Amino acid sequence: MRDNFRPNVRLTTNILMVIGTFLIAFNLSSVNNQDKTYIKRRDACADFISTKISKEQMIKEMGLKKEPNNFDRRLTGWCGIYGLRNLN
């Protein structure tokens, strides 16, 4: 029984290393699967806050045809992390 201990430990270690490698690769493959709508909205908010785009362009970036009700309040919710400039 004692003669097989070291080879069994090495075999187990090798199997765990292979499984760990596949788990790391699987985890890294999900990095690219971010929400595209979130990224587009985040970039549009940053452009709006930095005055690169106007309110009308922001509405177009959001994919809206016209300004919805309470749009200023919605912008505060969407872009609140950036600290809003004066919307008027």
N, C-alpha and C positions, 0 to 999 in steps of 0.2 A: 504494500500500500504506500509506503514511504517513497519508493522509487519513482512513482508516477506524479508526485506532488509538484515538482518544479515544472515539468512539461505541461501539466494541467493549468497551472497558474499562468504560464506564458500564453497558452492557447486562449484562455479566458480573457487575458489582457488584450491580445490581438483582436479578438471578436468585439470587445467593448470599444476599442479604438476605431474599428470600421463602422460600428453603429454610431458612435459619436461623430465621426466625420460626415456621415449621411445626415444626421440630425442638424449639424451646423449648416450644411449646404441647403437643406430644406428651409431652415430659418432665414438664411440670407436671400432665398428666392422670393420671400414675401415682402422684402424691403421695397421693391418696385411697385407694389400693388397699393399705392396710396390713392385716396379719393381725389379724382381729377377735378371735380366741381369745387372741392374745398381749396385746392391749390389755385384754381382760376379766380375764385372769389377773394382769396388772400392777396393775390397779386393785384387785383383790381382795387381792393381797399388800400393797399400801400400806395398805388398810383394816385388814387383820389385824395388821400391824406397829404401826399407830397405835392399836390396841385398839378400833377402831370395831366390829369384828365378832369373834365368838368362833370357836373351832376348828370347832364344829359348823356355823356359818354359812359358814365358809370351805369346808367340804366341800360344802355345797349350792351355793356359788358356782362351784365347780369342776365341778358337774354330776354329782357322785357320789351314790350312794344311801346308802352307809355308809362308815365309815372304812376305807380299804384298809390292807394290811400296810405297815409302814415309812412311814406317812404323815408322821411328824415329819421323817424323813430326806428325803422328797420335798419337803416344804415348805422345807427348808434349800436344796435345789437350785433350786426355783422362785423363792423369795423371797430368795435369798442376797445379792442386790445391795442390799437394804434393811437388812441386818443384823438378824438375828432376835432377838426377845425370848425369854424363857424360855417354851417350849412347854407345860410342865406346869402 
